[in-house]
Amino acid sequence: METSLIFPVMPTDASDAVPFAELVRSEDMPRLWQGQSVTIETHQMFAYLAGMGFRIPFGTAVTLMPLRHPMEAAAHARSLARLTGRRVTLGLGPGSPDFVASLRGKPYDSPKAACADYLRQVRGFLTEQRHEAPGSGWPASDLPDLGHAGVDIGLGVLRPGLARLAGEMADVAITWMTPPGYLARDVVPALRRGAQAAARQVPRLVTVVHVAVARHGRDPRQLAYAAAHTHLGAPHYTDMLRRAGLRVHPSQPYLNARALVDSGTFVYGCPREVTGALAEYARAGVDEVVLNCAGAGLVHGWNAALEDLAELSAEIRAARSGVIA
């Protein structure tokens, strides 16, 4: 299992992400991730880093489909692949029903069908196939040829329905805050069923995991709440966590944060303990775990978060080489 990291907040100054890019480059991590941002836009932040000389792989975890046409999503992703000379992982997701309705006037009739159509169009633009604009009867504009390192299409999944779709259509399945037991029991089998039905290879499974190193003066429940309270108040996330066996409710985000810590979904401990907990994700079938240090960063500052990440990276290296740190 590979280990990478995410810049976990929407930036207002792109230079804030530079130490994270430096850590990815210095530790030879597989990629730097960033979620949807409506401050400094995600792809533009990555382009800024590439212009500073960080020609590292990037991934979006995830950008939201209602915000851009599939043609533009493809254009952004392949632009980054051209600028960096490295493959880009374009992680996409539908967003919450309320968010979709705020932009489109109503939620998707079927999020799964909307995702399938969107992924199909993005792949078509990336592979330079001819398109027909939906409902128009005439071809949509095609992207001009552009040599680039390649784009892997990812789909954000929380539950088996979209996991199966990812198995059928995506190169990467991306999960967030999903306990390893739930991944092994529900998500990985759905990915495999989808891939088998489509006679294709099972997508890579990437999971974003909240982590923090135990230190004097830290309260893990405070860290978990700071990092995840928005998600912990969202019905689709709490539904997933209930399926995983946690006692949560969208009206109780602080109590939900306690449940994250008590269940080990928010991974807290000394570096060796955190590394041991992350190994559960490898056993569940995860190909890449993405370290999310938002809790420490938001409560104690980003230098503290980077210190955590550096210590965890050293411990993970030591564990892989069989060295007792």
Order of alpha helices (4+ residues) and beta strands (2+ residues): beta-alpha-beta-alpha-beta-beta-alpha-beta-alpha-alpha-beta-alpha-beta-alpha-beta-alpha-alpha-alpha-beta-alpha-beta-alpha-alpha
